[in-house]
Amino acid sequence: MADRKPGYMTPGFRTPGEKVHQKSSRAAQVRRRRVVLAVVLLVVAVVAVVTAFFWPGFARQEAEPLPEVTVTAAPPTPTAEASPLPEDATDFLSAMPDSALQLVRLDTAEGGWIEEVDAVEAWEIVYADGSEGGEQVDLVTGQWPDGDAAAEVYTSLLQAAGEPVAEGDVTVGGEAVGDYAVTPGSAAGESVVTWRNDTAVFQATGPDQLVQDFYETFPM
């Protein structure tokens, strides 16, 4: 083997010192890459958290709206006793309810002005809560030979009552059998509800909301 000249290094050959320096440089590069990667991952994580939960908040769960709870008060019931009907009450009069809401039948009178328009029978009935100076609805009602005659009476009553503030059909089993209308009463806070059910005509007068509720619950 030929003698190596001083200062000559075989290509590819590293001295021990160079090997240590090379290993140290590679280790430092690896550490730097790991640090940079860790920083990048941390920044990505922070950005993800901010966008998910703060702005715009993709991952923030929207609170489900609480279901609306509607509390329906029980309809008022009467505390007074209804007056009995006459022993010879007709089928039409007997069909009148003893009570409606908190009101009971307190007085029944035959005839009245409505009988003058050729009714088969006519009645004036007072429904009240039975207390001194309490709430009261005055009902006039009659029956006619046929629906056409009853419709004429209904139209006349409505014209006399004034301009309706509400009106519509009276339905039984989904079929229209007549009409109704709400008109202002002659006194403040008073309303009149007039309605026709085939051959029968009714007109109730009383406090605004009470008389409308009375009509809604009246079974005829």
Backbone hydrogen bonds in HBPLUS format (Angstrom, degrees):
<---DONOR---> <-ACCEPTOR-->    atom                        ^
c    i                          cat <-CA-CA->   ^        H-A-AA   ^      H-
h    n   atom  resd res      DA  || num        DHA   H-A  angle D-A-AA Bond
n    s   type  num  typ     dist DA aas  dist angle  dist       angle   num
A0008-TYR N   A0005-LYS O   3.02 MM   3  5.54 155.5  2.08 141.7 140.9     1
A0013-PHE N   A0010-THR O   3.01 MM   3  5.49 153.6  2.08 142.5 144.2     2
A0018-GLU N   A0015-THR O   3.01 MM   3  5.24 120.6  2.38 103.7 118.4     3
A0019-LYS N   A0015-THR O   3.09 MM   4  6.44 153.0  2.16 154.4 162.5     4
A0020-VAL N   A0016-PRO O   3.18 MM   4  6.44 162.9  2.21 152.8 155.6     5
A0021-HIS N   A0017-GLY O   3.06 MM   4  6.27 158.7  2.11 144.8 151.0     6
A0022-GLN N   A0018-GLU O   2.88 MM   4  6.06 152.9  1.95 147.8 155.1     7
A0023-LYS N   A0019-LYS O   3.00 MM   4  6.24 159.7  2.04 152.8 157.6     8
A0024-SER N   A0020-VAL O   2.96 MM   4  6.14 160.7  1.99 148.7 154.3     9
A0025-SER N   A0021-HIS O   3.03 MM   4  6.22 155.7  2.09 145.3 151.3    10
A0026-ARG N   A0022-GLN O   3.05 MM   4  6.30 160.0  2.09 148.8 153.7    11
A0027-ALA N   A0023-LYS O   2.93 MM   4  6.14 159.5  1.97 151.3 157.1    12
A0028-ALA N   A0024-SER O   2.97 MM   4  6.17 153.9  2.04 145.3 152.5    13
A0029-GLN N   A0025-SER O   2.95 MM   4  6.20 153.0  2.03 145.7 153.2    14
A0030-VAL N   A0026-ARG O   2.91 MM   4  6.19 157.4  1.97 149.5 155.3    15
A0031-ARG N   A0027-ALA O   2.93 MM   4  6.19 160.8  1.97 148.1 153.3    16
A0032-ARG N   A0028-ALA O   2.88 MM   4  6.12 161.0  1.92 148.9 154.2    17
A0033-ARG N   A0029-GLN O   2.86 MM   4  6.11 156.7  1.92 148.0 154.6    18
A0034-ARG N   A0030-VAL O   2.87 MM   4  6.13 153.1  1.94 147.7 155.6    19
A0035-VAL N   A0031-ARG O   2.86 MM   4  6.14 156.2  1.91 150.8 157.6    20
A0036-VAL N   A0032-ARG O   2.82 MM   4  6.07 165.7  1.84 152.1 156.1    21
A0037-LEU N   A0033-ARG O   2.84 MM   4  5.99 160.0  1.88 146.0 152.0    22
A0038-ALA N   A0034-ARG O   2.85 MM   4  6.01 156.5  1.90 145.2 151.8    23
A0039-VAL N   A0035-VAL O   2.88 MM   4  6.14 157.3  1.93 150.4 156.7    24
A0040-VAL N   A0036-VAL O   2.88 MM   4  6.12 160.9  1.91 150.2 155.6    25
A0041-LEU N   A0037-LEU O   2.84 MM   4  6.08 162.7  1.87 150.5 155.3    26
A0042-LEU N   A0038-ALA O   2.87 MM   4  6.05 151.9  1.95 144.1 152.2    27
A0043-VAL N   A0039-VAL O   2.87 MM   4  6.15 161.2  1.90 153.4 157.9    28
A0044-VAL N   A0040-VAL O   2.91 MM   4  6.16 161.8  1.94 151.6 156.7    29
A0045-ALA N   A0041-LEU O   2.90 MM   4  6.08 155.8  1.96 144.3 151.2    30
A0046-VAL N   A0042-LEU O   2.89 MM   4  6.15 159.6  1.93 151.9 157.3    31
A0047-VAL N   A0043-VAL O   2.92 MM   4  6.15 166.7  1.94 153.8 157.2    32
A0048-ALA N   A0044-VAL O   2.89 MM   4  6.07 156.3  1.94 146.5 153.5    33
A0049-VAL N   A0045-ALA O   2.96 MM   4  6.20 157.7  2.01 149.5 154.9    34
A0050-VAL N   A0046-VAL O   2.93 MM   4  6.17 165.2  1.95 154.8 158.9    35
A0051-THR N   A0047-VAL O   2.94 MM   4  6.11 170.2  1.94 154.7 157.1    36
A0052-ALA N   A0048-ALA O   2.92 MM   4  5.90 143.0  2.06 140.4 150.8    37
A0053-PHE N   A0049-VAL O   2.97 MM   4  5.96 165.7  1.99 153.5 155.9    38
A0054-PHE N   A0050-VAL O   2.92 MM   4  5.15 148.8  2.02 135.2 143.0    39
A0055-TRP N   A0050-VAL O   2.95 MM   5  6.17 155.4  2.01 148.4 155.7    40
A0057-GLY N   A0051-THR O   2.96 MM   6  5.63 137.3  2.15 134.0 144.3    41
A0058-PHE N   A0051-THR O   3.38 MM   7  6.82 152.3  2.46 145.5 143.8    42
A0059-ALA N   A0052-ALA O   2.81 MM   7  4.67 135.5  2.01 116.9 130.3    43
A0060-ARG N   A0057-GLY O   3.25 MM   3  5.23 151.6  2.34  99.4 107.8    44
A0083-SER N   A0105-ARG O   2.71 MM  22  5.90 168.2  1.73 168.6 171.0    45
A0089-ALA N   A0086-PRO O   3.08 MM   3  5.17 145.6  2.20 119.8 116.2    46
A0094-SER N   A0090-THR O   2.85 MM   4  6.02 159.3  1.89 150.6 157.3    47
A0095-ALA N   A0091-ASP O   3.07 MM   4  6.21 128.0  2.35 137.2 148.9    48
A0095-ALA N   A0092-PHE O   3.21 MM   3  5.27 138.8  2.39  95.5 106.9    49
A0096-MET N   A0093-LEU O   3.02 MM   3  5.48 157.5  2.07 111.5 118.6    50
A0105-ARG N   A0098-ASP O   2.81 MM   7  5.45 153.4  1.88 160.2 157.6    51
A0100-ALA N   A0103-LEU O   2.84 MM   3  5.27 154.0  1.91 144.5 152.3    52
A0103-LEU N   A0100-ALA O   2.95 MM   3  5.27 152.1  2.03 134.6 133.8    53
A0104-VAL N   A0128-ALA O   2.80 MM  24  5.51 167.9  1.82 143.2 141.3    54
A0128-ALA N   A0104-VAL O   3.00 MM  24  5.51 153.0  2.07 149.9 148.9    55
A0106-LEU N   A0126-VAL O   2.87 MM  20  5.72 169.7  1.88 163.3 166.9    56
A0126-VAL N   A0107-ASP O   2.91 MM  19  5.13 161.7  1.95 145.9 151.1    57
A0109-ALA N   A0124-GLU O   2.83 MM  15  5.13 157.2  1.88 152.7 159.6    58
A0124-GLU N   A0109-ALA O   2.81 MM  15  5.13 162.1  1.84 156.5 161.1    59
A0111-GLY N   A0122-ALA O   2.82 MM  11  4.86 155.5  1.88 137.5 129.9    60
A0115-GLU N   A0112-GLY O   3.09 MM   3  5.79 155.3  2.15 118.6 125.2    61
A0116-GLU N   A0113-TRP O   3.10 MM   3  5.63 155.4  2.16 112.5 119.6    62
A0117-VAL N   A0114-ILE O   3.37 MM   3  5.97 170.9  2.38 113.4 116.1    63
A0120-VAL N   A0143-GLN O   2.68 MM  23  5.56 150.9  1.77 156.1 165.5    64
A0143-GLN N   A0121-GLU O   3.01 MM  22  5.69 151.3  2.09 157.9 163.9    65
A0123-TRP N   A0141-THR O   2.77 MM  18  5.41 159.4  1.81 162.1 166.1    66
A0141-THR N   A0123-TRP O   2.95 MM  18  5.41 159.3  1.99 155.0 159.8    67
A0125-ILE N   A0139-LEU O   2.74 MM  14  5.13 168.7  1.75 158.8 162.6    68
A0139-LEU N   A0125-ILE O   2.84 MM  14  5.13 171.3  1.84 167.8 167.0    69
A0127-TYR N   A0137-VAL O   2.94 MM  10  5.22 173.9  1.94 165.3 165.6    70
A0137-VAL N   A0127-TYR O   2.73 MM  10  5.22 164.4  1.76 161.2 166.0    71
A0129-ASP N   A0135-GLU O   3.17 MM   6  5.90 148.3  2.28 157.5 159.7    72
A0134-GLY N   A0131-SER O   3.10 MM   3  4.91 158.0  2.15 122.8 116.8    73
A0138-ASP N   A0205-THR O   2.95 MM  67  5.27 159.9  1.99 154.9 155.8    74
A0205-THR N   A0138-ASP O   2.93 MM  67  5.27 153.1  2.01 142.2 150.9    75
A0140-VAL N   A0203-GLN O   2.96 MM  63  5.38 161.7  2.00 148.7 154.2    76
A0203-GLN N   A0140-VAL O   2.91 MM  63  5.38 140.9  2.06 158.7 166.2    77
A0142-GLY N   A0201-VAL O   3.10 MM  59  5.60 151.4  2.18 152.7 159.6    78
A0201-VAL N   A0142-GLY O   3.01 MM  59  5.60 160.3  2.05 154.8 160.2    79
A0144-TRP N   A0199-THR O   2.88 MM  55  5.32 157.1  1.94 148.6 156.2    80
A0150-ALA N   A0146-ASP O   3.18 MM   4  6.46 160.5  2.22 148.5 154.3    81
A0151-ALA N   A0147-GLY O   2.84 MM   4  6.01 150.1  1.93 145.2 153.5    82
A0152-GLU N   A0148-ASP O   3.10 MM   4  6.39 148.6  2.21 145.3 152.6    83
A0153-VAL N   A0149-ALA O   3.18 MM   4  6.49 157.4  2.23 147.4 152.9    84
A0154-TYR N   A0150-ALA O   2.91 MM   4  6.15 160.1  1.95 150.3 156.2    85
A0155-THR N   A0151-ALA O   3.00 MM   4  6.19 159.6  2.04 145.4 150.3    86
A0156-SER N   A0152-GLU O   3.03 MM   4  6.27 156.2  2.09 145.5 151.8    87
A0157-LEU N   A0153-VAL O   2.90 MM   4  6.15 163.8  1.93 156.9 160.8    88
A0158-LEU N   A0154-TYR O   2.95 MM   4  6.13 155.7  2.01 148.8 155.7    89
A0159-GLN N   A0155-THR O   2.98 MM   4  6.17 156.0  2.04 147.3 153.4    90
A0160-ALA N   A0156-SER O   3.12 MM   4  6.33 151.8  2.20 145.4 152.6    91
A0161-ALA N   A0157-LEU O   2.97 MM   4  6.16 135.6  2.17 138.7 151.2    92
A0162-GLY N   A0158-LEU O   3.25 MM   4  6.49 141.9  2.40 148.8 155.2    93
A0165-VAL N   A0182-VAL O   2.70 MM  17  5.69 162.5  1.73 163.1 169.3    94
A0182-VAL N   A0166-ALA O   2.71 MM  16  5.12 160.2  1.74 154.2 155.7    95
A0168-GLY N   A0180-TYR O   3.09 MM  12  5.54 152.3  2.17 143.5 144.5    96
A0180-TYR N   A0168-GLY O   2.94 MM  12  5.54 150.3  2.03 150.1 149.6    97
A0170-VAL N   A0178-GLY O   2.95 MM   8  4.87 168.1  1.96 113.6 113.8    98
A0177-VAL N   A0170-VAL O   2.75 MM   7  5.75 166.9  1.76 163.3 167.3    99
A0172-VAL N   A0175-GLU O   2.82 MM   3  5.29 158.0  1.86 147.1 149.4   100
A0175-GLU N   A0172-VAL O   3.13 MM   3  5.29 164.3  2.15 108.9 113.2   101
A0198-ASP N   A0177-VAL O   2.98 MM  21  5.45 155.7  2.04 147.3 147.6   102
A0196-ARG N   A0179-ASP O   2.89 MM  17  5.53 151.9  1.97 159.1 166.6   103
A0181-ALA N   A0194-THR O   2.91 MM  13  5.49 140.8  2.06 152.4 163.6   104
A0194-THR N   A0181-ALA O   2.99 MM  13  5.49 162.4  2.02 160.0 164.2   105
A0183-THR N   A0192-VAL O   2.85 MM   9  5.21 165.0  1.87 154.8 160.0   106
A0192-VAL N   A0183-THR O   2.79 MM   9  5.21 160.4  1.83 161.8 163.3   107
A0185-GLY N   A0190-GLU O   2.76 MM   5  4.67 155.4  1.82 130.4 121.8   108
A0190-GLU N   A0187-ALA O   3.22 MM   3  5.51 138.9  2.40 138.0 132.6   109
A0208-ASP N   A0189-GLY O   2.98 MM  19  5.66 157.9  2.03 138.9 137.9   110
A0191-SER N   A0206-GLY O   2.91 MM  15  5.83 168.7  1.92 173.6 171.2   111
A0206-GLY N   A0191-SER O   3.16 MM  15  5.83 163.0  2.19 163.7 168.8   112
A0193-VAL N   A0204-ALA O   2.88 MM  11  5.27 161.6  1.91 154.2 159.9   113
A0204-ALA N   A0193-VAL O   2.85 MM  11  5.27 163.4  1.88 153.9 156.1   114
A0195-TRP N   A0202-PHE O   2.95 MM   7  5.36 162.4  1.98 144.0 148.9   115
A0202-PHE N   A0195-TRP O   2.83 MM   7  5.36 165.3  1.85 166.0 167.9   116
A0197-ASN N   A0200-ALA O   2.86 MM   3  5.24 160.1  1.90 149.8 156.6   117
A0200-ALA N   A0197-ASN O   3.11 MM   3  5.24 171.6  2.12 123.2 124.1   118
A0211-VAL N   A0207-PRO O   2.82 MM   4  5.75 174.9  1.82 173.3 172.2   119
A0212-GLN N   A0208-ASP O   3.37 MM   4  6.60 151.7  2.46 143.1 150.8   120
A0213-ASP N   A0209-GLN O   2.89 MM   4  6.12 158.6  1.94 153.4 159.4   121
A0214-PHE N   A0210-LEU O   2.78 MM   4  5.97 152.7  1.86 148.6 157.4   122
A0215-TYR N   A0211-VAL O   3.02 MM   4  6.22 155.8  2.08 139.3 144.3   123
A0216-GLU N   A0212-GLN O   3.04 MM   4  6.32 157.9  2.09 144.1 150.0   124
A0217-THR N   A0213-ASP O   3.05 MM   4  6.30 144.2  2.18 148.2 156.7   125
A0218-PHE N   A0214-PHE O   2.90 MM   4  5.92 126.0  2.20 143.9 158.8   126
A0218-PHE N   A0215-TYR O   3.27 MM   3  5.10 139.0  2.45  94.0 105.4   127
